[in-house]
Amino acid sequence: MEHFAPHPKAVFEGYYSKFDLPSGAHIALIICCIPSATTLPPYMVSFTYYPRTGSPIFQREHWVDSIERLETGPDHAFELRIPGMGSMVVGADSTTTYELECDEWSLEGMTVGHTPWREGKDTPEGWLIRAPLPLHWHVHSLGSDAAFQLDIPSMKLPREDRKGRATIHQEKNWANSFPSAHVWIQARDPNSKRGICLAGGKLLGMDAFLLGYRSPTLAIDMAPPFALSVLGVSPFMSTDIDYASRTVTITVSNFWYRVKVRAQAPKEGGWFGLGSPFPEGHRKNFCTESYLAVVEVEVHQWSGLWGWREVALDRFENASLEFAGGYFPDRGEKKD
C-alpha cells in the first residue's frame, strides 16, 4: 500500500482508476498533480464515460486550482482532496472511497478489498520500485469490487450504469515525467480471474516493459532484464508497435516462459485523448486510449528436451489499449 500513498517529493503524481460498469461501459478517472509545473496546467481531474460500443464518449478534463495530498492515518491511509469537487480517500485496508461532483457529472463509489499484483509481490516493478528511475508504475489493484452511483445529466445512461456494482482497476505513476513514448494494455475477466496488464516504452535510451499475466493456474511476470532492449536489440524480447494499424505485439521470454501479447483496436472511432504529466505541466492529448481492443495472449513453457510447450491461449475483448508520445503521431493539442 505504501507505493499507492502520496510521494510528496515526486515531480508529479497521477492516479488512474478504471471502472468496469454493469452495461459493459467504462469510466476512466485520473487525478494528477505537478506542484512545480512551470508553463502548463499543474492540476488535472480527467473524467471519461465510455459506452460499451465506444460512442458517444463523454469526457471532461478539469484544470483545477489545486489537489491536496493528505495523510489521514497510520498504515499509509490518505486522501486526495480537490477543493470544490470532492475527494478520493484510501483507508489503511485499501478501501477506496470516491466522492466527486461538478455541474456536468458526479460519481460516488466505494471499493471492497483489492487484488494486488500477485501474492508475494505487491507491485509490477519489484525491486526496481526503489531505484531512482525517471518514472515509476504501480498497479494497486487488478480488480476491486465496488458499489457506485453515477450521474451525467446531459446523457441518457443505461439504468444499470446509474447505480450498482462495478469492478475497479487502480494504478499510479510518479517520479519526474512520462516516457517519451509508451504503450499500455489492460484486460481482466473478474469471473475467471484471468487478466493481462502491460506497460512500457522508451526509458533512459532503452525499451523497457513490465508485464503480468494471470489465470487460475498461472501468475507470470516479465520485467527487465528480460523485457528490455538496447538499440532495438534483445535476446529475450521483440516488439512491433504500429499506431497506423492500431496494433501492438510484444513477445518476452525468460528461462521458464515465453509470453506473446497482441492487442489491436479499431482504427476509427472509440479513441479518446488524455493529458500527461511533464515537469512543465500537463501536455494535452499526449495519450490516446481505446476500450474496444482485442487482446490475445499465448504462453509457452520451457520443457527441456521437448522445447517450448503451449500452456495457455487466451483472448480478451473490450480491452484497453493506449498509445502515447512517440508511438502516437497525432499527439498534441488540437486547434479549433
Steps between C-alpha positions, in 0.01 A plus 500: 500500500793737561559534124141618452532762772622852412865569419528871585849536352405363158487751214160360405252249636205357309224258601304302239176316580317304232144399589343205314126565519209253479399594145852438368576872507806640678608807692857631487575729794841668528613725783845644431713778646827670404548750786804672346373519142655795317289583194214251455203413726620330820183334638269274299187300569402307189167318477398283204182294464550244226196301377539135409480590129760777532252777407399755608790566736447756775826659614596797713849611600486737795803720559433559869673749728654241732509137608586443865676174595432436868614224733191406700616218725751222562592231247509751215135603506457815293265735320518681168289810553387717211349823640158564352477154341548231765748233594649155462566346841707184553487322835768296671325184375508636138128573497462791257213749514428730207281807550525738205246746364478792259225649284555253216547169683516336840649174620487318831660165566652279765720197446493182705853364535748495215689254280874567524744434217573151627557310821841590635550786253287808551620705203600423138845657546611277785840621625510765225242700697792617722721606209529871402323454167343794313161326525338243727188293421304334778186290463315518830209275404441277200131502588310628803130435552316826558163662545448814293255774405540706183321795345565684173204735453567556130496126419234232517696236687397134505309436821760253622773763464327745732541293814630152571814291520821555306856369480779756535858474372733738689844624398743776582795669329750731664857638465623761250295464181336259260725317250552652156298207362298225667216250459263350753277190478250382760221242511343285770217251533386535861309170492792279398776723650677498163674818396788679332665828597795647314675835481825626361685695239810712458686567824860613551582425137364145522171323435372355826172328589320350797246226438275285714274216383260334742278192474370246753819296444762756392648817648775614263698822519745635247732789583849625419757364429283260296246761387771739387668593175792733427516663157220268397702188584399244762550123535172470693252753358355613169252784445289628214312819588302636206258783560397506133336159542425559870691184583755408766682166504751421774672168565713449813682189620683407816651165597159344569230671294444679172207740485369656181243781526322643199254788540302670226218755504287646218675779312193724489281589796528418865820695572535780755794722587657562839743753641829374643734638769839656430710742706350800317142378564242289319549458127152471358408209274832323557328159531214332319299206638244254371294253699400305188824306464529127451795357690639153429750333732710194425706338776760231445698321769852365453500120520867423465563251221144548377550873446220751543158356587180708477331527840251785444318662210278788608287770342348813652247729333412859593850535640710814550769617261695826526759665275692801626779737406717382215267205438207743448570714190178702545596619848478866597227747575258539213412851384142589409 
